[in-house]
Amino acid sequence: AALPKATVLDLSCNNLISLPSDFCSLMHLVKLDLSKNRLQQLPLDFGRLVNLQHLDLLNNRLVTLPVSFAQLKNLKWLDLKDNPLDPVLAKVAGDCLDEKQCKQAAVKVLQHMKAIQSEQDRQRQRKLQAEREMEKKREAEQRAKEAQERELRKREKAEEKERRRREYDAQKAAKQEVEKKTKKENVQTRKPASSSRPTQPPRHKHSWSRSVLRVLLFVLLCVLCALAACKLTELQHQPLCISVNALYEDVLAALQNHKTLQNMLQQNSQQ
């Protein structure tokens, strides 16, 4: 990493197991020999070595190549012999027995890795699309849930409003019923008073009869007092008392005659 402008690097026959990530900072490398090591994989950002033209990976333990390998657009020569490569990758790479085959291996492997990269990009795109669709679905479900909750709250408010209206109508009807009943009772209470009004004249007539009776009794009492005075006092010799006594005698005689006649009639009726 301290030699960023190095163009040729030979690390063959060193029993290397891996390469550090800083290795990919050698972006000026044109030729790289990593043959006869024990590399099991290359760094994931190996594609940063964009100026690389010659790459020797003979006799390592590589099974696959990093997807970033497709970015080595200037690669002209590649040797992958004697690696336990994936069967598909091994078939694409072929044998690197001469210059021509090694150049063909570089072209075919780059095309293969570009196809893998494109497929991974598509898969990543599909995954992102699926995630976006899932997110949209979750948002739609959330909106539907919120709309349902709003509708439920709206329906609950409407039901509460309807319940209050019914209670108000019931209270109003009960109040009207009470007022109607009270009014009816008041009417019924006033009816006896109104019906007693026609009886008031007989009551006045009865009072008038009593008054007449009292006057007659008073007159009678006065007559009796006068008669007693004319009979029992010294006034009996007065002309007025003489007339009163004569009238009294005549009345008694008439009453006796009336009594005698009544007895005779009773005897005749019995016979």
C-alpha positions as semicolon CSV with decimal commas, in nm:
position;residue;x (nm);y (nm);z (nm)
1;A;0,000;0,000;0,000
2;A;0,300;0,225;0,038
3;L;0,374;0,176;-0,333
4;P;0,052;0,315;-0,486
5;K;0,214;0,376;-0,827
6;A;0,358;0,027;-0,871
7;T;0,272;-0,123;-1,210
8;V;0,421;-0,475;-1,188
9;L;0,406;-0,701;-0,882
10;D;0,521;-1,063;-0,851
11;L;0,403;-1,243;-0,533
12;S;0,424;-1,597;-0,669
13;C;0,540;-1,894;-0,460
14;N;0,478;-1,730;-0,118
15;N;0,210;-1,960;0,029
16;L;-0,022;-1,660;0,065
17;I;-0,363;-1,749;0,213
18;S;-0,536;-1,412;0,165
19;L;-0,480;-1,055;0,056
20;P;-0,557;-0,754;0,278
21;S;-0,818;-0,506;0,162
22;D;-0,550;-0,236;0,130
23;F;-0,397;-0,443;-0,147
24;C;-0,666;-0,309;-0,384
25;S;-0,527;0,044;-0,341
26;L;-0,254;-0,048;-0,593
27;M;-0,471;0,083;-0,870
28;H;-0,178;0,139;-1,111
29;L;-0,089;-0,229;-1,135
30;V;-0,072;-0,354;-1,491
31;K;0,078;-0,698;-1,435
32;L;0,019;-0,912;-1,123
33;D;0,150;-1,260;-1,056
34;L;-0,015;-1,446;-0,766
35;S;0,056;-1,800;-0,891
36;K;0,154;-2,090;-0,669
37;N;0,004;-1,959;-0,345
38;R;-0,280;-2,086;-0,128
39;L;-0,531;-1,811;-0,191
40;Q;-0,888;-1,926;-0,120
41;Q;-1,051;-1,600;-0,226
42;L;-0,968;-1,256;-0,358
43;P;-1,070;-0,930;-0,185
44;L;-1,431;-0,828;-0,257
45;D;-1,316;-0,495;-0,404
46;F;-1,058;-0,659;-0,633
47;G;-1,225;-0,479;-0,922
48;R;-1,064;-0,153;-0,813
49;L;-0,749;-0,265;-1,000
50;V;-0,900;-0,119;-1,316
51;N;-0,563;-0,086;-1,500
52;L;-0,475;-0,453;-1,460
53;Q;-0,401;-0,627;-1,793
54;H;-0,211;-0,944;-1,696
55;L;-0,322;-1,162;-1,403
56;D;-0,173;-1,499;-1,314
57;L;-0,365;-1,703;-1,054
58;L;-0,217;-2,044;-1,139
59;N;-0,219;-2,314;-0,873
60;N;-0,422;-2,158;-0,589
61;R;-0,732;-2,271;-0,401
62;L;-0,985;-2,040;-0,560
63;V;-1,344;-2,165;-0,604
64;T;-1,510;-1,841;-0,718
65;L;-1,412;-1,487;-0,810
66;P;-1,553;-1,170;-0,654
67;V;-1,831;-1,003;-0,852
68;S;-1,622;-0,685;-0,873
69;F;-1,388;-0,887;-1,102
70;A;-1,623;-0,776;-1,385
71;Q;-1,483;-0,419;-1,349
72;L;-1,138;-0,523;-1,477
73;K;-1,230;-0,392;-1,821
74;N;-0,860;-0,370;-1,933
75;L;-0,778;-0,734;-1,851
76;K;-0,616;-0,906;-2,153
77;W;-0,452;-1,216;-2,005
78;L;-0,574;-1,458;-1,733
79;D;-0,459;-1,793;-1,605
80;L;-0,683;-1,989;-1,364
81;K;-0,541;-2,338;-1,410
82;D;-0,499;-2,575;-1,116
83;N;-0,773;-2,414;-0,899
84;P;-1,077;-2,602;-0,759
85;L;-1,303;-2,370;-0,955
86;D;-1,680;-2,390;-0,967
87;P;-1,769;-2,617;-1,263
88;V;-1,942;-2,335;-1,452
89;L;-1,653;-2,095;-1,398
90;A;-1,400;-2,367;-1,487
91;K;-1,579;-2,437;-1,813
92;V;-1,585;-2,066;-1,901
93;A;-1,216;-2,016;-1,818
94;G;-1,099;-2,322;-2,015
95;D;-0,730;-2,412;-2,040
96;C;-0,456;-2,153;-2,050
97;L;-0,197;-2,355;-2,240
98;D;-0,080;-2,082;-2,471
99;E;-0,106;-1,707;-2,521
100;K;-0,424;-1,731;-2,724
101;Q;-0,612;-1,945;-2,471
102;C;-0,508;-1,717;-2,183
103;K;-0,640;-1,414;-2,373
104;Q;-0,966;-1,597;-2,450
105;A;-0,993;-1,694;-2,083
106;A;-0,964;-1,326;-1,985
107;V;-1,240;-1,224;-2,228
108;K;-1,477;-1,511;-2,140
109;V;-1,429;-1,480;-1,764
110;L;-1,492;-1,105;-1,783
111;Q;-1,813;-1,168;-1,982
112;H;-1,918;-1,436;-1,733
113;M;-1,853;-1,215;-1,433
114;K;-2,038;-0,926;-1,601
115;A;-2,335;-1,157;-1,652
116;I;-2,319;-1,260;-1,287
117;Q;-2,293;-0,896;-1,186
118;S;-2,590;-0,806;-1,407
119;E;-2,790;-1,092;-1,261
120;Q;-2,700;-0,986;-0,910
121;D;-2,791;-0,628;-0,999
122;R;-3,123;-0,750;-1,133
123;Q;-3,176;-0,960;-0,823
124;R;-3,082;-0,663;-0,609
125;Q;-3,315;-0,448;-0,815
126;R;-3,592;-0,704;-0,782
127;K;-3,524;-0,724;-0,411
128;L;-3,534;-0,347;-0,382
129;Q;-3,849;-0,344;-0,593
130;A;-4,002;-0,614;-0,374
131;E;-3,899;-0,420;-0,065
132;R;-4,050;-0,102;-0,211
133;E;-4,367;-0,288;-0,302
134;M;-4,376;-0,441;0,044
135;E;-4,324;-0,097;0,191
136;K;-4,601;0,041;-0,030
137;K;-4,819;-0,250;0,073
138;R;-4,745;-0,183;0,439
139;E;-4,816;0,186;0,384
140;A;-5,139;0,101;0,202
141;E;-5,236;-0,136;0,483
142;Q;-5,148;0,132;0,735
143;R;-5,355;0,388;0,545
144;A;-5,641;0,139;0,517
145;K;-5,612;0,068;0,888
146;E;-5,608;0,439;0,970
147;A;-5,905;0,495;0,737
148;Q;-6,086;0,206;0,905
149;E;-6,006;0,351;1,246
150;R;-6,127;0,694;1,132
151;E;-6,445;0,537;0,994
152;L;-6,490;0,346;1,319
153;R;-6,442;0,664;1,524
154;K;-6,679;0,846;1,291
155;R;-6,938;0,570;1,328
156;E;-6,893;0,570;1,706
157;K;-6,939;0,948;1,712
158;A;-7,250;0,915;1,496
159;E;-7,386;0,641;1,724
160;E;-7,307;0,852;2,031
161;K;-7,477;1,150;1,869
162;E;-7,779;0,936;1,780
163;R;-7,790;0,795;2,135
164;R;-7,780;1,145;2,283
165;R;-8,050;1,258;2,041
166;R;-8,271;0,964;2,142
167;E;-8,210;1,041;2,509
168;Y;-8,293;1,406;2,446
169;D;-8,611;1,310;2,255
170;A;-8,707;1,067;2,533
171;Q;-8,652;1,333;2,798
172;K;-8,844;1,585;2,591
173;A;-9,130;1,338;2,538
174;A;-9,134;1,255;2,910
175;K;-9,137;1,624;2,995
176;Q;-9,421;1,684;2,750
177;E;-9,608;1,387;2,896
178;V;-9,564;1,525;3,247
179;E;-9,677;1,869;3,133
180;K;-9,974;1,716;2,954
181;K;-10,065;1,511;3,261
182;T;-10,028;1,814;3,485
183;K;-10,241;2,021;3,251
184;K;-10,504;1,748;3,243
185;E;-10,505;1,729;3,622
186;N;-10,540;2,106;3,640
187;V;-10,831;2,092;3,397
188;Q;-10,993;1,816;3,600
189;T;-10,935;2,018;3,916
190;R;-11,100;2,323;3,762
191;K;-11,402;2,127;3,635
192;P;-11,568;2,072;3,977
193;A;-11,535;2,442;4,048
194;S;-11,691;2,524;3,714
195;S;-11,963;2,264;3,764
196;S;-12,041;2,402;4,108
197;R;-12,099;2,744;3,966
198;P;-12,453;2,659;3,835
199;T;-12,545;2,536;4,181
200;Q;-12,461;2,876;4,328
201;P;-12,806;3,024;4,243
202;P;-12,991;2,753;4,435
203;R;-12,750;2,818;4,719
204;H;-12,839;3,185;4,702
205;K;-13,206;3,085;4,677
206;H;-13,169;2,866;4,981
207;S;-13,011;3,156;5,168
208;W;-13,297;3,382;5,059
209;S;-13,555;3,125;5,186
210;R;-13,376;3,114;5,516
211;S;-13,386;3,491;5,535
212;V;-13,762;3,491;5,464
213;L;-13,813;3,221;5,723
214;R;-13,619;3,421;5,975
215;V;-13,829;3,726;5,898
216;L;-14,148;3,525;5,941
217;L;-14,025;3,378;6,267
218;F;-13,932;3,723;6,383
219;V;-14,275;3,855;6,288
220;L;-14,440;3,561;6,460
221;L;-14,228;3,618;6,767
222;C;-14,328;3,983;6,765
223;V;-14,697;3,886;6,733
224;L;-14,664;3,642;7,023
225;C;-14,490;3,904;7,230
226;A;-14,761;4,157;7,148
227;L;-15,033;3,902;7,223
228;A;-14,868;3,813;7,551
229;A;-14,840;4,180;7,638
230;C;-15,206;4,236;7,555
231;K;-15,319;3,935;7,760
232;L;-15,097;3,952;8,059
233;T;-15,019;4,317;8,113
234;E;-15,217;4,628;8,186
235;L;-15,217;4,710;7,817
236;Q;-15,504;4,473;7,755
237;H;-15,752;4,763;7,804
238;Q;-15,589;4,965;7,532
239;P;-15,781;4,992;7,203
240;L;-15,499;4,818;7,012
241;C;-15,481;4,533;7,257
242;I;-15,861;4,502;7,255
243;S;-15,847;4,456;6,878
244;V;-15,560;4,210;6,911
245;N;-15,743;4,009;7,176
246;A;-16,061;4,004;6,965
247;L;-15,859;3,885;6,670
248;Y;-15,697;3,622;6,885
249;E;-16,036;3,499;7,005
250;D;-16,166;3,482;6,650
251;V;-15,862;3,286;6,541
252;L;-15,904;3,040;6,827
253;A;-16,272;2,997;6,745
254;A;-16,188;2,937;6,381
255;L;-15,922;2,684;6,476
256;Q;-16,166;2,504;6,708
257;N;-16,433;2,498;6,439
258;H;-16,173;2,366;6,195
259;K;-16,077;2,099;6,445
260;T;-16,440;2,002;6,507
261;L;-16,501;1,978;6,133
262;Q;-16,193;1,766;6,091
263;N;-16,315;1,527;6,363
264;M;-16,655;1,498;6,198
265;L;-16,496;1,422;5,868
266;Q;-16,279;1,156;6,021
267;Q;-16,585;0,994;6,186
268;N;-16,781;1,000;5,858
269;S;-16,487;0,848;5,674
270;Q;-16,462;0,572;5,931
271;Q;-16,837;0,498;5,901
